[in-house]
């Protein structure tokens, strides 16, 4: 899933508010909180986040997320790898080679 949001005064919601209201991103929100990225994604800029829903995280072995979050430096790098600091639409990223 791709979420595009802004904390600017342009009427758009923040990534955090979208994820909270949606209800399918509790694991993402926990990871953002544990890695101190909540404020970053509520900052006055536009971001695009490539995020997994809770159902996808549920496929991991029990305790995997908790073990990763004990040292937040590694998951923070992974989370930031999935954040673009601009508005991207699906048509913009569908042909990008990684």
N, C-alpha and C positions, 0 to 999 in steps of 0.2 A: 504494500500500500504506500502511496505517496501522499504526504501531507504538505500543503503549502500554506504558510501563515506569516503574519507580520504583527509586531507589537507597536507599529506606528499608529498614528491617529488617522488611519484611513478606513476604519470600520472593520478591518480584518481581525480575526482572532489570532492568538498566539498558538504555537505548536502545542504548548502545555495545555491551554484551554481546550483545544480541539481533541487532544488525546484524552483528557479528563471527561469531557462531555460524551465522547464516543463510547467509553466503557470497555473497549477491547484492547486497551493499551496499558493495563495496570503494571505489567512487567516492565515495559518501557519506562513508565513513570517512576517505578521503583529504582531502576537503573540510573535514570537521570538524577534522581534525588541522591542516590548513593555516591555518584560521581560529581556532585555539585554542578550539574549542567542545567538545572531548572532555571536559574537566573539568566544564564546565557541564552536560552531559547525564549525567554520572556523579554529580552532586550529589544530595543527599538530598531530592529532590522528585519528584513524579509529572509526567511529560510525555507528550504525544501528538505524534508526528512524522509528517508526511505526506511520505513519502520515495519517490523513484524507485529502481528497481532498476538494476543495471549495464547490463542489456540496453537500457534506455531511453536511458541516457547514451551508449551505443555508437552511437546514431543521429546524434549530433552530429558535425560535421566534425572530423577529426583535429586535435588541438592546441587545440580550443576550451576544454576544461576546464583544461588547463595554462596557457593564456593568461589565463583568468579568475582563477586562483589566484596569479598573479604579484602582484596587488594584492588581498590578502584582505579589504579593507573592503567591496567590493561583494558578493562571494559570501557574506560573513558576514551581510549584511542579508537576502539572499535565503534563506539557510538558516534564519535566525531567524523569517522570515515563515512558515515551514512547521512551526514548533514552537509548540504550545499548552502553557501551564504548568498543565495540569490533565488529568484523564482524560476523553477524549471517545470516545464510541462512534459507529459509523457512523450510527445513528439520530439522533444529536445534530447531525450536520453535514450530512446529506444535503439538507436544505431551507434551509440558510443561504445567503443571497445574498452574493456577493462583489463 
